[in-house]
Amino acid sequence: MFGRSKPATTLSRDERNGYLIYMRDIVKTFQTAAGPFTALKSVDLRVNPGEFVAIIGKSGSGKSTLINMLTGIDRPTAGEVYVGETAVHTLSEGRMAKWRGRNLGIVFQFFQLLPTLSLLENVMLPMDFCNMYSPRERKQRALKLLDMVGMADQANKLPSAVSGGQQQRVAIARALANDPPIVVADEPTGNLDSKTAEAVFELFENLVQQGKTIIMVTHDSDKAKRVHRAVIVSDGEVIEEYLARAFSTLTQEQLIWASHEIEPEQHEPGSIIFHEGSAPDQFYIISHGSAEVVLKSADGSDIVASRLTPGQYFGEIALLRGVERTATVRAGSTGVEVITLSREVFDRLLSGAPDIKLKMQEVAHDRTGQIRVIKRSQ
């Protein structure tokens, strides 16, 4: 029932605009003794600058493979990986290593500190490799980073002389050595006790506050709730988190199909998403930023009936009732990013989910009542 097809088109510069990370139609197939195994199946991933994104899913779902496509540790069988203006999937091995060293900080589950180098030397190593900073600046910067993670007093020790949690702190400092815009962490707290894991996670939260973009693979559902957004990987496919929230009782098959049918849209601050009286054609779920539901007062000024934030949806009233839009919706003061479903896809999903349809009808009823009250008061 839920088949899909996507035309093979070239990704334009405009389509990448605004996204720091844009992974499109990623397929990864491994050759095994039992035959080919496809670990990633036409996966899309878009990440904004400054986002803290968790990649979650069961063991073997494809989480680490997806991360390896982003970091260039492995190559996609098909598809495109863009970070900023760099087409990562086209880089040679030599260029890849240099690009990775300057643009990505990678934190591994098992730390991977070099055992014969001191903690200080481990942090300096990426700067040496990429020829970043002068020799004197490298040492000063490494000490500053170690201080940031609470390890400056251990700088001259070997990794074996400190605990696992302390090694992970040093690994984070090393990942930041060349001041990369993106930090990628693959199960960074998986081998730590709960107290140490919390301290490491708080370090990541502080980095996001400083402007870093963080992509973190995790099994920890509690930690995943604290990030900006979670990307759910299931059997090599991505399920859009906010779609899964809005359509919570759909099957995995249905959610995977619908995730491939969504189209993202970005709207500048204050721009109109749709006008009151327009024909219904799409259903919207906010994934980033905010939107405002706007009505006109008797004197022609705008009345903001409600403000909507990530995870909330709009556009359902007109779609459910087959009427024109009952209000204007515009982007909030910082702009908004939405994922959209066409009317056809929206109707198809609800046809197999009467409980969700009933819930949306209740939301639509409440919103319609609120709009009528405001209009009558004018």
C-alpha positions as CSV (number, residue, x, y, z in Angstrom):
1,M,0.0,0.0,0.0
2,F,2.7,2.5,1.0
3,G,5.1,2.3,-2.0
4,R,7.2,5.3,-3.0
5,S,9.2,6.7,-5.8
6,K,11.4,9.7,-6.1
7,P,12.7,11.2,-9.3
8,A,16.5,11.4,-9.5
9,T,17.3,15.1,-9.8
10,T,20.3,17.2,-9.3
11,L,20.4,19.1,-5.9
12,S,20.5,22.8,-6.6
13,R,22.3,25.4,-4.6
14,D,19.0,26.9,-3.6
15,E,17.8,23.6,-2.1
16,R,20.8,23.6,0.2
17,N,20.4,27.2,1.3
18,G,20.3,27.7,5.0
19,Y,21.1,24.1,5.9
20,L,24.5,23.4,7.4
21,I,24.1,19.6,6.7
22,Y,22.1,18.3,3.8
23,M,22.1,14.6,3.1
24,R,19.9,13.5,0.2
25,D,18.8,10.0,-0.9
26,I,21.6,8.3,0.9
27,V,21.9,4.6,0.1
28,K,24.6,2.4,1.6
29,T,24.9,-1.3,0.6
30,F,27.5,-3.6,2.0
31,Q,28.7,-6.8,0.3
32,T,28.5,-9.8,2.7
33,A,29.1,-13.5,2.4
34,A,25.3,-13.9,2.3
35,G,25.0,-11.3,-0.4
36,P,24.3,-7.5,-0.5
37,F,22.9,-5.9,2.6
38,T,21.5,-2.4,2.4
39,A,22.1,-0.6,5.6
40,L,20.6,2.8,4.5
41,K,17.7,3.1,2.2
42,S,17.2,6.5,0.5
43,V,17.8,8.5,3.7
44,D,17.4,12.3,3.8
45,L,18.8,14.4,6.7
46,R,18.8,18.2,7.1
47,V,20.3,20.1,10.0
48,N,20.3,23.8,10.7
49,P,23.3,25.6,12.2
50,G,23.3,25.5,16.0
51,E,21.0,22.5,16.3
52,F,21.5,19.7,18.8
53,V,20.2,16.6,17.0
54,A,20.0,13.1,18.4
55,I,20.1,10.1,16.1
56,I,18.2,7.3,17.9
57,G,17.1,3.8,17.0
58,K,17.7,0.1,17.9
59,S,21.1,-1.6,17.5
60,G,21.6,-2.5,13.8
61,S,19.1,0.2,12.6
62,G,21.8,2.1,10.7
63,K,22.6,5.0,13.1
64,S,26.3,4.6,13.0
65,T,26.3,4.0,9.3
66,L,24.4,7.3,8.8
67,I,27.0,9.1,10.9
68,N,29.8,7.6,8.9
69,M,28.3,9.0,5.7
70,L,28.4,12.5,7.2
71,T,31.9,12.3,8.5
72,G,33.3,10.7,5.4
73,I,34.6,7.7,7.4
74,D,32.6,5.7,4.8
75,R,31.1,6.5,1.4
76,P,27.5,6.3,0.3
77,T,26.7,3.8,-2.4
78,A,24.4,6.4,-3.8
79,G,23.2,9.9,-2.8
80,E,24.7,13.2,-1.8
81,V,26.3,14.6,1.4
82,Y,26.7,18.4,1.7
83,V,28.2,20.2,4.7
84,G,28.0,23.9,4.1
85,E,29.2,24.3,0.5
86,T,31.3,21.1,0.5
87,A,30.0,18.1,-1.5
88,V,31.6,15.6,0.9
89,H,30.7,12.6,-1.2
90,T,32.9,13.9,-4.1
91,L,36.1,14.4,-2.0
92,S,39.2,12.3,-2.6
93,E,40.7,10.5,0.4
94,G,43.5,13.1,0.9
95,R,41.1,16.0,0.7
96,M,38.6,14.2,2.9
97,A,41.1,13.9,5.7
98,K,42.0,17.5,5.6
99,W,38.4,18.7,5.3
100,R,37.3,16.4,8.2
101,G,40.1,17.7,10.4
102,R,39.1,21.3,9.9
103,N,35.4,21.0,9.9
104,L,34.3,18.2,12.1
105,G,35.1,17.2,15.7
106,I,34.4,13.5,16.2
107,V,33.8,11.9,19.6
108,F,33.9,8.1,19.7
109,Q,32.2,5.7,22.1
110,F,35.6,4.2,23.0
111,F,37.5,7.5,23.3
112,Q,40.3,6.4,20.9
113,L,43.0,8.5,22.6
114,L,46.5,7.5,21.5
115,P,47.9,5.6,24.5
116,T,51.6,6.7,24.2
117,L,50.7,10.4,24.1
118,S,49.9,12.6,27.0
119,L,46.4,14.0,27.3
120,L,47.8,17.4,26.3
121,E,49.5,15.9,23.2
122,N,46.3,14.0,22.2
123,V,44.5,17.4,22.1
124,M,47.3,19.0,20.2
125,L,47.4,16.3,17.6
126,P,44.5,17.5,15.3
127,M,46.1,21.0,15.2
128,D,49.5,19.4,14.2
129,F,47.8,17.3,11.5
130,C,45.9,20.2,9.9
131,N,48.7,22.7,10.5
132,M,46.5,24.9,12.5
133,Y,47.9,27.6,14.9
134,S,51.5,28.1,15.7
135,P,53.3,25.5,18.0
136,R,53.0,27.8,21.0
137,E,49.4,28.6,20.3
138,R,48.7,24.8,20.0
139,K,49.8,24.2,23.5
140,Q,48.0,27.2,24.9
141,R,44.8,26.2,23.1
142,A,45.0,22.6,24.2
143,L,45.4,23.6,27.8
144,K,42.5,26.0,27.5
145,L,40.3,23.2,26.1
146,L,41.4,20.8,28.8
147,D,40.5,23.4,31.3
148,M,37.1,23.8,29.7
149,V,36.4,20.1,30.3
150,G,37.9,20.1,33.8
151,M,41.1,18.1,32.9
152,A,43.8,20.8,32.8
153,D,45.4,19.4,36.0
154,Q,45.8,16.0,34.4
155,A,47.3,17.3,31.1
156,N,50.6,15.5,31.3
157,K,49.2,12.1,32.3
158,L,48.8,9.2,29.8
159,P,45.2,8.1,29.0
160,S,45.7,4.9,31.0
161,A,46.2,7.0,34.2
162,V,42.7,8.5,34.1
163,S,39.2,7.1,34.3
164,G,36.9,6.4,31.3
165,G,34.8,9.5,32.0
166,Q,38.0,11.6,32.1
167,Q,39.2,10.1,28.8
168,Q,35.8,11.0,27.2
169,R,36.2,14.6,28.5
170,V,39.7,14.7,26.8
171,A,38.2,13.2,23.6
172,I,35.7,16.1,23.6
173,A,38.5,18.6,24.0
174,R,40.4,16.9,21.2
175,A,37.3,17.1,19.0
176,L,37.2,20.9,19.5
177,A,40.9,21.4,18.8
178,N,40.5,23.1,15.4
179,D,37.3,24.9,16.4
180,P,35.0,22.9,14.0
181,P,31.5,24.2,13.5
182,I,30.1,20.6,13.8
183,V,30.7,18.0,16.6
184,V,29.7,14.4,15.8
185,A,29.4,12.0,18.7
186,D,28.7,8.3,18.3
187,E,27.3,6.9,21.6
188,P,29.6,9.3,23.6
189,T,28.0,8.3,27.0
190,G,27.5,4.6,26.2
191,N,30.4,3.3,28.3
192,L,30.0,5.8,31.2
193,D,28.2,5.6,34.5
194,S,25.1,7.7,34.8
195,K,26.7,10.6,36.8
196,T,29.6,10.9,34.4
197,A,27.3,10.5,31.4
198,E,25.2,13.5,32.7
199,A,28.4,15.6,33.1
200,V,29.5,14.8,29.5
201,F,26.0,15.6,28.1
202,E,26.0,18.9,29.9
203,L,29.3,19.7,28.1
204,F,27.5,19.1,24.8
205,E,24.6,21.4,25.9
206,N,27.1,24.1,26.7
207,L,28.8,23.7,23.3
208,V,25.5,24.2,21.6
209,Q,24.9,27.4,23.6
210,Q,28.3,28.6,22.3
211,G,27.1,28.1,18.7
212,K,28.3,24.6,17.8
213,T,26.1,22.1,15.9
214,I,26.0,18.7,17.5
215,I,24.9,15.4,16.0
216,M,24.8,12.7,18.6
217,V,24.0,9.0,18.2
218,T,22.5,7.7,21.4
219,H,20.5,4.8,22.9
220,D,19.5,7.0,25.8
221,S,15.9,8.1,25.3
222,D,16.0,10.4,28.3
223,K,19.0,12.3,26.8
224,A,17.3,12.4,23.4
225,K,14.4,14.3,24.9
226,R,16.7,17.1,25.9
227,V,18.0,17.9,22.4
228,H,16.4,20.2,19.8
229,R,15.3,17.4,17.6
230,A,15.5,13.6,17.4
231,V,16.0,11.7,14.1
232,I,14.6,8.1,14.4
233,V,16.4,5.5,12.3
234,S,14.5,2.2,11.7
235,D,15.8,-0.6,9.5
236,G,17.9,1.8,7.5
237,E,15.2,4.4,7.0
238,V,14.5,7.7,8.8
239,I,11.2,8.5,10.4
240,E,10.6,12.2,10.9
241,E,10.2,12.8,14.7
242,Y,7.5,15.5,14.6
243,L,5.5,13.5,12.0
244,A,5.7,10.5,14.4
245,R,4.4,12.7,17.2
246,A,1.5,14.1,15.2
247,F,0.5,10.6,13.8
248,S,1.5,8.6,16.8
249,T,-0.6,5.5,16.1
250,L,0.6,4.9,12.6
251,T,2.6,1.8,11.9
252,Q,6.3,1.9,11.3
253,E,5.7,1.2,7.6
254,Q,3.2,4.1,7.3
255,L,5.6,6.5,9.1
256,I,8.5,5.6,6.9
257,W,6.4,6.0,3.8
258,A,5.1,9.4,5.0
259,S,8.6,10.6,6.0
260,H,9.6,10.1,2.3
261,E,6.5,12.2,1.2
262,I,7.1,15.2,3.4
263,E,8.5,18.4,1.9
264,P,10.4,20.9,4.1
265,E,9.7,24.7,3.8
266,Q,11.5,27.6,5.3
267,H,9.8,31.0,5.8
268,E,11.5,34.2,6.7
269,P,10.3,36.2,9.8
270,G,6.9,37.7,9.3
271,S,6.3,36.1,5.9
272,I,2.9,34.7,5.1
273,I,2.6,30.9,4.9
274,F,-1.1,31.1,3.8
275,H,-3.9,33.7,3.8
276,E,-7.3,33.4,5.2
277,G,-9.7,32.5,2.5
278,S,-7.2,30.5,0.4
279,A,-7.8,27.0,-0.8
280,P,-6.4,24.2,1.4
281,D,-3.6,22.2,-0.2
282,Q,-1.1,21.3,2.6
283,F,-0.8,20.2,6.2
284,Y,2.0,21.8,8.2
285,I,4.1,20.6,11.2
286,I,6.5,23.0,12.7
287,S,10.1,21.6,13.0
288,H,12.0,24.8,13.9
289,G,11.1,28.3,15.0
290,S,7.5,29.5,15.4
291,A,4.4,30.5,13.6
292,E,1.5,32.9,14.4
293,V,-2.2,32.4,13.6
294,V,-3.4,35.9,12.6
295,L,-7.0,37.4,12.3
296,K,-8.0,40.8,11.2
297,S,-9.6,43.2,13.7
298,A,-12.5,45.5,12.8
299,D,-10.0,48.4,12.1
300,G,-7.9,46.2,9.9
301,S,-5.0,45.6,12.4
302,D,-3.7,42.1,13.1
303,I,-4.7,40.0,16.0
304,V,-2.4,37.1,16.9
305,A,-4.9,34.4,17.9
306,S,-2.2,31.9,18.9
307,R,1.5,31.1,18.6
308,L,2.7,27.7,17.5
309,T,6.0,26.1,18.3
310,P,8.0,23.0,17.2
311,G,5.9,19.8,17.2
312,Q,2.6,21.7,16.8
313,Y,0.7,21.6,13.5
314,F,-1.7,23.7,11.5
315,G,-3.8,23.7,8.4
316,E,-6.0,20.8,9.5
317,I,-9.2,22.7,9.8
318,A,-9.7,23.5,6.1
319,L,-8.4,20.1,5.1
320,L,-10.8,18.2,7.4
321,R,-13.8,20.3,6.5
322,G,-13.2,20.9,2.9
323,V,-13.5,24.7,3.3
324,E,-11.3,27.7,2.7
325,R,-8.6,28.7,5.2
326,T,-10.2,30.2,8.3
327,A,-7.2,32.3,9.3
328,T,-3.9,33.7,8.1
329,V,-0.7,32.0,9.3
330,R,2.7,33.7,9.2
331,A,6.2,32.9,10.3
332,G,7.2,34.1,13.8
333,S,9.8,36.7,14.7
334,T,12.7,34.3,14.1
335,G,11.3,32.6,11.1
336,V,9.9,29.1,10.9
337,E,10.8,25.8,9.3
338,V,7.9,23.4,8.6
339,I,7.5,20.0,7.1
340,T,4.4,19.7,4.8
341,L,2.2,16.9,3.6
342,S,0.1,17.3,0.5
343,R,-3.7,17.0,0.8
344,E,-3.5,13.6,-0.9
345,V,-1.0,12.2,1.6
346,F,-2.8,13.8,4.6
347,D,-6.1,12.2,3.5
348,R,-4.4,8.8,2.9
349,L,-2.8,8.7,6.3
350,L,-6.0,9.6,8.1
351,S,-8.1,7.1,6.1
352,G,-6.2,4.3,8.0
353,A,-6.1,6.0,11.4
354,P,-9.6,7.0,12.6
355,D,-8.3,7.7,16.1
356,I,-5.8,10.3,14.9
357,K,-8.5,11.8,12.6
358,L,-10.9,12.1,15.6
359,K,-8.1,13.8,17.7
360,M,-7.4,16.3,14.9
361,Q,-11.1,17.0,14.5
362,E,-11.2,17.8,18.2
363,V,-8.3,20.2,17.9
364,A,-9.9,21.7,14.8
365,H,-13.2,22.2,16.8
366,D,-11.3,23.9,19.6
367,R,-9.4,26.2,17.3
368,T,-12.5,27.1,15.3
369,G,-14.3,28.0,18.6
370,Q,-11.4,30.2,19.6
371,I,-11.4,32.0,16.2
372,R,-15.2,32.6,16.4
373,V,-14.8,34.1,19.9
374,I,-12.1,36.5,18.7
375,K,-14.1,37.5,15.6
376,R,-17.3,38.1,17.6
377,S,-15.4,40.3,20.0
378,Q,-14.5,42.6,17.2
